[in-house]
Amino acid sequence: MKFRAVPALVAALAGGMGLAQAGPQPALHYAATSQVGDANAAQAWRITEIPTLGGAMATATGINDGGAVVGWSQKAGAGPRGPIHPYLYQRGRLTDLGTLNGGPDSNFNAYAAGINAGGTVVGNSNSGSTRTQAFVYSNGTMTAIGSTIESQANAISNNGYIAGSGFVPSDNPGQHAFVYRNGSLTDIGTLGGPTSIAYAVNDSGMAAGASDFDASSISHAFLYRDGAMIDLNPFEGRYSAAIGMNNLGQVVGYGASASGTYHAFLYADSRAIDLHNALGAMPNAQSLAQAINDAGEIVGVTFADGGSWSAFLYCQGNVTRLEALPAVKRAGWTQLNPVAINKNGDIAGTGTIRGNSRPFLLSRNGGR
């Protein structure tokens, strides 16, 4: 199965089919064409560099509605393989969340993946063996989720639904997507193949991700709702993955187009929309949508081999190039990779500044 870690999938792709148009218009009336430019440039934005835990590498993975950002960072004095710890950045303060079976001084690796409005963080951690286990971090305590099987947690909703995946002993070597809440873990199965993974979840307990469609190991984006996994199949049987979703059940992700390049898509009201052209991406470029908030604002990237990288904020036919925002240009940031957006339109991600890769918080002054 061709699963890729998020947000690392963008770096992996950078190194290296038309969708059904029938059906009703989505509730937010996303346009088939777009106005590409600096749509929000007149609005005041600010960008904040998030420090590392002392090491050379760090990335952001999630943001909550209060503007708190989570991610992972290499520790000071660490070699090229770690240790790596999850962090919480809130109100200018960076906190090392530690690991399972070890606090901030642990030499184990751990990664934060998401945070909800209450400040609860989820992710995965090594715990003294090669096994990786999903965790939930709340009120200063990190707790393993579920059993001792290898697992990972990728997202948490504001009311405590957690989405991720774990290996199933009876389906070795496959892993299955799960939804977890209040001590109860639900295996949500697959689309027919051995493996699935959930990347996103909302307040209704709906989940989205990718699953093997059959024994061919080609995965399709899925939406899980009302106890059933739905094959979104946005690219007519080719590879796809759902990466983000909102509380309206709208899903964003990417998949392989007929030309072989990856295209961003939006799924809303039982209809998939290829966003590639609306984003102003060149035919030979790649585009990925990575997160969507309840206002329908989508963030992601477009890029082509050999250069032309652009981070975008897209909503209702309008595209904002994030690198073109005055605050971003003045600070010297390039190659922004936005991976999360909250209800206020604040964006978290990773970019390049002074030649280094660093997490950032990009926020609107005074909100939307």
Residue pairs with C-beta under 8 A, 6 or more apart in sequence:
1 193
1 194
1 195
1 210
1 212
1 217
1 219
2 217
2 218
2 219
2 239
3 195
3 197
3 210
3 219
3 241
4 12
4 13
4 241
6 61
6 154
6 199
6 243
6 290
6 339
7 59
7 61
7 290
7 337
7 339
7 349
7 350
8 59
9 288
10 288
10 290
10 301
10 303
10 337
11 337
13 262
13 286
13 288
13 303
14 286
14 303
14 309
16 305
17 235
17 236
17 238
17 255
17 256
17 257
17 258
17 263
17 274
18 258
18 274
19 234
19 235
19 265
19 272
19 273
19 274
20 271
20 272
21 271
22 271
23 269
23 270
23 271
24 269
24 270
24 271
25 269
26 250
26 266
26 268
26 269
26 271
26 273
27 248
27 268
27 269
28 250
28 268
28 296
28 315
28 316
29 316
30 266
30 268
30 273
30 275
30 278
30 296
30 316
30 317
31 278
31 316
31 317
32 273
32 278
33 277
33 278
33 317
34 277
34 278
34 279
34 280
34 314
34 317
34 318
34 319
35 317
35 318
35 319
36 279
36 280
36 319
36 321
37 319
37 320
37 321
38 320
38 321
38 324
38 325
39 318
39 319
39 320
40 313
40 320
40 325
40 364
41 320
41 324
41 325
41 326
43 364
43 365
44 327
44 364
44 365
44 366
45 325
45 326
45 327
45 328
45 362
45 363
45 364
45 365
46 327
46 362
46 363
46 365
47 325
47 327
47 328
47 331
47 333
47 360
47 361
47 362
47 363
48 360
48 361
48 362
48 363
49 331
49 353
49 358
49 359
49 360
50 58
50 60
50 69
50 71
50 89
50 94
50 358
50 359
50 360
50 361
51 58
51 94
51 358
52 58
52 73
52 74
52 358
53 73
53 74
53 75
53 76
53 85
53 87
53 94
53 96
54 73
54 74
54 75
54 76
54 77
55 73
55 74
55 75
55 76
55 77
55 78
55 84
56 74
56 356
57 73
57 74
57 84
57 357
58 71
58 72
58 73
58 74
58 87
58 350
58 357
58 358
58 359
59 71
59 72
59 73
59 350
59 357
59 359
60 69
60 70
60 71
60 339
60 340
60 348
60 349
60 350
60 359
60 360
60 361
61 70
61 71
61 72
61 111
61 112
61 113
61 114
61 123
61 339
61 340
61 348
62 69
62 70
62 71
62 112
62 113
62 114
62 115
62 155
62 339
62 340
62 348
63 69
63 70
63 115
63 340
63 341
63 342
63 346
63 347
63 348
63 361
64 115
64 116
64 117
64 119
64 342
65 117
65 158
65 342
65 343
65 344
66 90
66 117
66 119
66 342
67 90
67 342
67 344
67 346
67 361
67 363
68 88
68 89
68 90
68 115
68 119
69 88
69 89
69 90
69 115
69 340
69 348
69 359
69 361
70 86
70 87
70 88
70 89
70 112
70 113
70 114
70 115
70 121
70 123
71 86
71 87
71 89
71 112
71 348
71 350
71 359
72 84
72 85
72 86
72 87
72 110
72 111
72 112
72 123
73 84
73 85
73 87
73 359
74 82
74 83
74 84
75 82
75 83
75 84
75 85
75 96
78 84
82 107
82 109
83 99
83 106
83 107
83 108
83 109
84 109
84 110
84 111
85 96
85 97
85 98
85 99
85 104
85 106
85 109
85 110
86 96
86 97
86 98
86 110
86 111
86 112
86 121
86 123
86 125
86 137
87 94
87 95
87 96
87 97
87 112
88 94
88 95
88 97
88 112
88 115
88 119
88 121
89 95
89 359
89 361
90 119
96 104
97 104
97 110
97 112
97 121
97 137
97 142
98 104
98 105
98 106
98 110
98 142
99 106
99 108
99 109
99 110
99 125
99 126
99 127
99 142
100 108
100 110
100 125
100 126
100 127
100 133
100 135
100 142
100 144
101 108
101 127
101 128
102 108
108 125
108 126
108 127
108 128
109 125
109 126
110 123
110 124
110 125
110 126
110 135
110 142
111 123
111 124
111 125
112 121
112 122
112 123
112 137
113 122
113 123
113 124
113 152
113 153
113 154
113 155
114 121
114 122
114 123
114 153
114 154
114 155
114 156
115 121
115 122
115 156
116 156
116 157
116 158
116 159
116 160
117 158
118 138
118 158
119 138
120 136
120 137
120 138
120 156
120 160
121 136
121 137
121 138
121 156
122 134
122 135
122 136
122 137
122 145
122 153
122 154
122 155
122 156
122 162
122 164
123 134
123 135
123 137
123 152
123 153
124 132
124 133
124 134
124 135
124 151
124 152
124 153
124 164
125 132
125 133
125 135
125 142
126 132
126 133
127 133
127 144
131 148
131 150
132 150
132 151
132 152
133 144
133 145
133 148
133 149
133 150
133 151
134 144
134 145
134 146
134 151
134 152
134 153
134 162
134 164
134 166
134 180
135 142
135 143
135 144
135 145
135 153
136 142
136 143
136 145
136 153
136 156
136 162
137 143
145 151
145 153
145 162
145 164
145 180
145 185
146 166
146 178
146 180
146 185
147 166
149 166
149 167
149 168
149 169
150 166
150 167
150 175
151 164
151 165
151 166
151 167
151 178
152 164
152 165
152 166
152 197
153 162
153 163
153 164
153 180
154 163
154 164
154 165
154 197
154 198
154 199
154 200
154 209
155 162
155 163
155 164
155 198
155 199
155 200
155 201
156 162
156 163
156 201
157 201
157 202
157 203
157 205
158 203
159 203
160 181
160 182
161 179
161 180
161 181
161 201
161 202
161 203
161 205
161 207
162 179
162 180
162 181
162 201
163 177
163 178
163 179
163 180
163 198
163 199
163 200
163 201
163 207
163 209
164 177
164 178
164 180
164 197
164 198
165 175
165 176
165 177
165 178
165 196
165 197
165 198
165 209
166 175
166 176
166 178
166 185
167 173
167 174
167 175
167 176
168 174
168 175
168 176
168 187
171 194
173 194
174 190
174 193
174 194
174 195
174 212
175 195
175 196
175 197
176 187
176 188
176 189
176 190
176 195
176 196
177 187
177 188
177 189
177 190
177 196
177 197
177 198
177 207
177 209
177 211
177 222
177 224
178 185
178 186
178 187
178 188
178 198
179 185
179 186
179 188
179 198
179 201
179 205
179 207
179 224
180 186
181 205
188 196
188 198
188 207
188 224
188 229
189 196
189 229
190 196
190 211
190 212
190 229
191 211
191 212
191 213
191 220
191 222
191 229
191 231
192 211
192 212
192 213
192 214
193 211
193 212
193 213
193 214
193 215
193 216
193 217
193 219
194 212
194 215
195 211
195 212
195 219
196 209
196 210
196 211
196 212
196 219
196 222
196 229
197 209
197 210
197 211
198 207
198 208
198 209
198 224
199 208
199 209
199 210
199 241
199 242
199 243
199 244
200 207
200 208
200 209
200 242
200 243
200 244
200 245
200 251
201 207
201 208
201 245
202 245
202 246
202 247
202 249
203 247
204 225
204 247
204 249
206 223
206 224
206 225
206 245
206 249
207 223
207 224
207 245
208 221
208 222
208 223
208 224
208 242
208 243
208 244
208 245
208 251
208 253
209 221
209 222
209 224
209 241
209 242
210 219
210 220
210 221
210 222
210 240
210 241
210 242
210 253
211 219
211 220
211 222
211 229
211 231
212 218
212 219
213 219
213 220
213 231
213 237
218 237
218 238
218 239
219 239
219 240
219 241
220 231
220 232
220 233
220 237
220 239
220 240
221 231
221 232
221 233
221 234
221 240
221 241
221 242
221 251
221 253
221 255
221 265
221 267
222 229
222 230
222 231
222 232
222 242
223 229
223 230
223 232
223 242
223 245
223 249
223 251
223 267
224 230
225 249
232 240
232 242
232 251
232 267
232 272
233 240
233 272
234 240
234 253
234 255
234 265
234 267
234 272
234 274
235 255
235 256
235 257
235 258
235 263
235 265
236 258
238 255
238 256
238 257
238 258
239 255
239 256
240 253
240 254
240 255
240 256
240 265
241 253
241 254
241 255
242 251
242 252
242 253
242 267
243 252
243 253
243 254
243 288
243 289
243 290
243 291
244 251
244 252
244 253
244 289
244 290
244 291
244 292
244 298
245 251
245 252
245 292
246 292
246 293
246 294
246 296
247 294
248 268
248 294
248 296
249 268
250 266
250 267
250 268
250 292
250 296
251 266
251 267
251 268
251 292
252 264
252 265
252 266
252 267
252 289
252 290
252 291
252 292
252 298
252 300
253 264
253 265
253 267
253 288
253 289
254 262
254 263
254 264
254 265
254 286
254 287
254 288
254 289
254 300
255 262
255 263
255 265
256 262
256 263
257 263
257 274
257 276
259 283
259 284
261 283
261 284
261 285
261 286
262 286
262 287
262 288
263 274
263 275
263 276
263 286
263 287
264 274
264 275
264 276
264 279
264 287
264 288
264 289
264 298
264 300
264 302
265 272
265 273
265 274
265 275
265 289
266 272
266 273
266 275
266 289
266 292
266 298
267 273
275 287
275 289
275 298
275 314
276 285
276 287
276 302
278 314
278 317
278 319
279 287
279 300
279 302
279 312
279 314
279 319
280 302
280 319
281 287
281 302
282 304
282 308
284 304
284 305
285 302
285 303
285 304
285 308
286 302
286 303
286 304
287 300
287 301
287 302
288 300
288 301
288 302
289 298
289 299
289 300
289 314
290 299
290 300
290 301
290 338
290 339
290 340
291 298
291 299
291 300
291 338
291 339
291 340
291 341
292 298
292 299
292 341
293 341
293 342
293 343
293 345
294 343
295 315
295 343
295 345
295 368
296 315
296 316
297 313
297 314
297 315
297 341
297 345
298 312
298 313
298 314
298 315
298 341
299 311
299 312
299 313
299 314
299 322
299 338
299 339
299 340
299 341
299 347
299 349
300 311
300 312
300 314
300 338
301 309
301 310
301 311
301 312
301 336
301 337
301 338
302 308
302 309
302 310
302 312
303 309
303 310
309 323
309 334
309 335
310 321
310 322
310 323
311 321
311 322
311 323
311 335
311 336
311 337
311 338
311 349
311 351
312 319
312 320
312 321
312 322
313 319
313 320
313 322
313 338
313 341
313 345
313 347
314 320
322 328
322 336
322 338
322 347
322 362
323 329
323 333
323 334
323 335
323 336
325 362
327 362
328 336
328 362
331 353
332 353
332 354
333 351
333 352
333 353
333 360
334 351
334 352
334 353
335 351
335 352
336 349
336 350
336 351
336 360
336 362
337 349
337 350
337 351
338 347
338 348
338 349
338 362
339 348
339 349
339 350
340 347
340 348
340 349
341 347
341 348
344 363
344 364
344 367
344 368
345 363
345 364
345 367
345 368
346 361
346 362
346 363
346 364
347 361
347 362
347 363
348 359
348 360
348 361
348 362
349 359
349 360
349 362
350 357
350 358
350 359
350 360
351 357
351 358
351 360
352 358
353 360
